[in-house]
Amino acid sequence: MSVLLVTGTSTEVGKTVVTAALAAAVAATGRSVAVCKPAQTGVGPGEAGDLAEVERLTGIGGGLELVRYPDPLAPDTAARRAGMAELTLAETASAITDFARADVTLVEGAGGLLVRLGDFTLLELAQRLGAPVLVVAAAGLGTLNHSELTTRALAAAGVRCAGLVIGSWPARPDLAAACNRDDLPRHTGIEVVGAVPEGVGAYSRERFIQAAPGWFAPGWLASAP
């Protein structure tokens, strides 16, 4: 059993679709997969959140969500505004450890690496779990800086970066995107292990599951995380 945390270089870079794609791709190798979203924001009771999106695209259900807050903000801020309890590092790590019975458990964060999920960040959760972190990056301008900041923070904390995935690779890459795909490994020292095409969140489940393994480097996928 292994745990892999998924973070982004910022918000809206495609973490949930990448998490779904990775879940489908790992499942295609014959391994069991579970997905956890510790803190969900911007979603009310009974509404579909990120775990529902993963299930819609992959058929992988039974995910673990610890708390949800109505405002679309960082979880700690959303908790305070709603007058609700924040997550703690101890309870979150314990819940994930108890939940992680599949061959691979994916844990999707909120926003970037240092966004506070409660009294802790995803970086601190990775340290507590002793788990690697996969970084989802944008394709265009700004991604070199954001990606290097994120990977440097991981390295400084002694947390292994499992790779970079471009979360929404354009159908027609502009010059910046084309250069960034080559420059990301050079700037960060981390391999780009996948690129998920833009728009795949609108695929049918069957098409998504069939295509997902091709979005990741085969050698990396076989051993991930």
C-alpha positions in Angstrom: 0.0 0.0 0.0 1.3 3.5 -0.9 0.1 7.0 -0.6 0.7 9.8 -3.2 -0.3 13.4 -2.5 -1.4 15.6 -5.5 -0.8 19.3 -5.3 -0.8 22.1 -7.8 1.4 25.1 -8.5 -1.7 27.2 -8.0 -5.5 26.8 -8.1 -7.3 25.9 -11.4 -4.3 24.0 -12.9 -6.3 20.7 -13.3 -5.6 18.8 -10.1 -8.9 17.0 -10.0 -8.8 15.8 -13.6 -5.2 14.8 -13.2 -6.1 12.9 -10.0 -8.9 11.1 -12.0 -6.6 10.4 -14.9 -3.9 9.0 -12.6 -6.5 6.9 -10.8 -7.7 5.4 -14.1 -4.2 4.9 -15.4 -3.0 3.1 -12.2 -6.2 1.0 -12.2 -5.3 -0.1 -15.7 -2.1 -1.6 -14.4 -4.1 -3.9 -12.3 -3.7 -2.2 -9.0 -6.5 -1.1 -6.7 -6.9 2.7 -6.2 -8.6 4.9 -3.6 -9.0 8.7 -3.6 -9.1 11.1 -0.7 -10.0 14.8 -0.7 -9.4 15.9 2.9 -11.0 19.4 2.6 -13.5 20.4 0.0 -14.5 24.0 -0.4 -17.1 25.9 -2.4 -19.6 23.0 -2.2 -22.7 22.7 0.0 -24.2 19.6 1.7 -25.4 17.1 -0.9 -23.7 18.8 -3.8 -21.2 17.1 -6.0 -17.6 17.8 -5.1 -14.2 16.7 -6.5 -14.6 13.1 -5.4 -17.9 12.9 -7.4 -16.0 14.2 -10.4 -13.4 11.5 -10.1 -16.1 8.9 -9.8 -17.9 10.3 -12.8 -14.8 10.1 -15.0 -13.4 6.8 -13.7 -16.0 4.8 -11.9 -13.8 4.7 -8.8 -16.0 5.6 -5.9 -15.9 5.2 -2.1 -13.6 8.2 -1.7 -12.8 9.8 1.6 -13.8 13.4 2.3 -13.2 14.7 5.8 -14.9 18.1 5.7 -16.5 20.5 3.3 -17.1 24.2 3.6 -19.5 26.4 1.6 -17.2 29.3 0.5 -14.8 28.8 -2.4 -11.8 29.8 -0.3 -8.7 28.3 1.3 -10.0 25.6 3.7 -8.8 27.3 6.9 -10.4 30.6 5.8 -13.6 28.9 4.7 -13.8 27.1 8.1 -13.5 30.3 10.0 -16.1 32.1 7.9 -18.6 29.2 8.3 -17.9 28.9 12.0 -16.9 25.3 11.6 -14.0 23.4 13.0 -10.7 23.3 11.1 -9.0 20.0 10.2 -6.0 19.2 12.3 -2.8 17.5 11.0 -3.1 14.7 13.5 -6.7 13.7 12.7 -6.2 14.1 8.9 -3.0 11.9 8.9 -4.8 9.3 11.0 -7.8 9.2 8.8 -5.8 8.8 5.7 -3.7 6.1 7.2 -6.8 4.2 8.3 -8.3 4.7 4.8 -5.3 3.7 2.8 -6.0 0.0 2.2 -5.8 0.1 -1.6 -2.6 -0.5 -3.5 -2.4 3.2 -4.2 -4.2 6.0 -2.4 -4.3 9.4 -4.0 -4.8 12.4 -1.8 -5.8 15.6 -3.6 -5.0 18.9 -1.9 -6.6 22.3 -2.2 -4.9 25.0 -4.3 -1.1 25.0 -3.9 1.4 23.2 -1.7 1.3 25.8 1.1 -2.4 26.5 1.2 -3.7 25.7 4.7 -6.1 22.8 4.9 -6.6 23.5 8.6 -3.8 23.9 11.1 -1.4 22.5 8.5 -0.4 22.5 4.8 -0.2 19.7 2.3 3.6 19.9 2.7 3.3 19.2 6.4 0.8 16.3 5.7 3.3 14.8 3.3 6.0 15.0 6.0 3.7 13.4 8.6 2.7 10.5 6.2 6.2 10.1 4.7 4.6 10.3 1.3 5.7 11.7 -2.0 4.0 14.6 -3.8 3.0 14.8 -7.5 2.9 18.4 -8.7 0.4 19.5 -11.3 1.6 22.5 -13.3 0.1 24.9 -15.9 1.4 24.9 -19.4 1.9 28.6 -20.1 3.7 31.6 -19.0 4.5 31.7 -15.2 4.7 28.0 -14.8 8.5 27.9 -14.6 8.6 30.2 -11.6 5.6 28.5 -9.9 6.9 25.0 -10.5 10.4 25.8 -9.2 9.0 27.5 -6.1 6.9 24.4 -5.4 9.6 21.8 -6.0 12.2 23.8 -4.0 9.8 23.9 -1.1 9.4 20.1 -1.3 13.2 19.6 -1.4 13.8 22.0 1.5 11.3 20.0 3.6 12.8 16.6 2.7 9.7 15.5 0.7 10.2 13.6 -2.5 8.6 15.0 -5.6 7.2 12.2 -7.6 7.1 14.2 -10.8 5.5 17.0 -12.7 2.3 16.7 -14.7 1.0 19.4 -17.0 -2.6 19.6 -16.0 -4.1 21.0 -19.2 -2.0 20.6 -22.3 -3.4 22.8 -25.1 -4.4 21.3 -28.4 -2.4 24.0 -30.1 0.5 24.9 -27.8 1.9 28.4 -28.1 5.6 29.2 -28.0 5.6 29.5 -24.2 4.0 26.1 -23.7 6.2 24.4 -26.2 9.3 25.9 -24.5 8.1 25.2 -21.0 7.6 21.5 -21.6 11.4 21.3 -22.3 12.4 23.8 -19.7 10.4 22.5 -16.7 12.8 19.6 -16.0 15.8 21.8 -16.6 14.6 24.5 -14.1 13.3 22.2 -11.4 15.4 19.0 -11.8 12.1 17.1 -11.8 10.9 15.0 -14.7 7.6 15.8 -16.5 5.9 12.5 -16.2 2.6 13.4 -17.8 0.5 15.9 -19.7 -3.3 15.7 -19.6 -4.9 17.2 -22.7 -7.2 20.2 -22.2 -10.9 19.4 -22.4 -10.7 15.7 -21.3 -13.0 16.4 -18.3 -15.8 16.4 -20.8 -15.0 12.9 -22.1 -17.4 10.0 -21.4 -16.2 7.6 -18.7 -15.4 4.9 -21.3 -13.3 7.3 -23.4 -11.5 8.8 -20.4 -10.6 5.4 -18.9 -9.3 4.2 -22.3 -7.2 7.3 -22.9 -5.8 8.0 -19.5 -2.8 5.6 -19.5 -1.4 7.3 -22.6 -1.2 10.7 -20.8 1.6 9.4 -18.5 5.1 8.2 -19.1 4.8 4.3 -19.2 8.0 3.7 -17.2 6.9 6.1 -14.5 3.3 4.8 -14.4 4.4 1.2 -13.9 6.2 2.2 -10.6 4.1 5.1 -9.4 4.1 6.3 -6.8 
